[in-house]
């Protein structure tokens, strides 16, 4: 009997602990960056799918999520370790949908792991995708200004969130996207086409639809089995179809990127002066102690 008690206690503890998956995975969007993923995320929120894991989720929580994505990338592309259903539930357990990278790297795997989820292949003309990335993300990750580069190094040194994102982006370029987007257009387009071919080869046709954000609400809502969102017209007072979200164009991307780095610099600056302040205080205390000891010795001698 005494040997069974620990086992019973472990089972009771496991039963009492909350599950890693808190909501069902309802939708997997196989769409890489700059294919309208942020617009889709907003559209899904309006349709009641809360929340959709997106690159913005990782940017907001890099210390929580970056190391897990690194493990997933290493498992898929380098055969290093494993990333199981339990791992995915821990990472995505609060989300009813996923889109954008990094989830899109694993669209085929996620479709297999969550067989009840519907799948949308979020498409865009390859050349338009290439130009969009070139004039947004690539500009951000390859700054030309030495001053901007120094700012990034400063953030890397003194901001833990920046370091976590650097850990992720290093794994990203090493494993999932091993090419220079600005200098190797042919490789970038080949990667894009191969990524989508992986979706088509591994996800049954009866589970998926092709969709582009320009298609609007109807095909999306028909596929999900939900009504098209309606809003009241301010002029006529009639109920009309809500405008489909159009987010994260190049101008908005530049603004959001600047705001992200501004927050990083502020955190780094606060941490830097916190370290300087502590070092200064330690120096003051050390000097005060040194002079106090010398004075005491002089009095005793």
Beta strands, then each sheet from edge to edge (+ up, - down):
strand 1: 27-30
strand 2: 52-53
strand 3: 97-98
strand 4: 118-122
strand 5: 208-211
strand 6: 230-232
strand 7: 239-241
sheet 1: 2+ 3+ 1+ 4+ 5+
sheet 2: 6+ 7-
end
